[in-house]
Amino acid sequence: MPVAIRVEQMIDADVETVWNDIAHLPSHTHWMADAESIRITSDQRAGVGTTMEVLTRVGPLSTTDVMEFTAWDPPHRMAITHRGLVTGRGEFRLEPAGDRTRFIWEEELIFPLRLGGSLGGLVGKPVLEAVWRRNLARLAARFRP
């Protein structure tokens, strides 16, 4: 059973500025505390079909998250499928809010039996929500003077 997670953050920059920052995929390690490294595995570096492996660590647990971009709609939306140990889908949406941006991060994740299956997802949900809220706060801090 998928676990749905949604976090959001207001960012003091316009949508195009935020998009230009997050569209450079390797830069995600600068604001995602749980992403230790990103390796693009496709010839293309951005857009639908781009694939990457992200070494992800949350507390004592680590895994290589295998992802493929399924949507790339500048400057408003990028979406991925997860094909590693944890499967599912994720999406970043950027919505204009005057001269600011509302950044919405949504995931639907399926935890394998060896991570506790549905129970692991229920336990992991508040942990991931907290980590991703902090990640978005770190992203927002990149745009403060």
Disulfide bonds with the S-S distance in Angstrom:
none
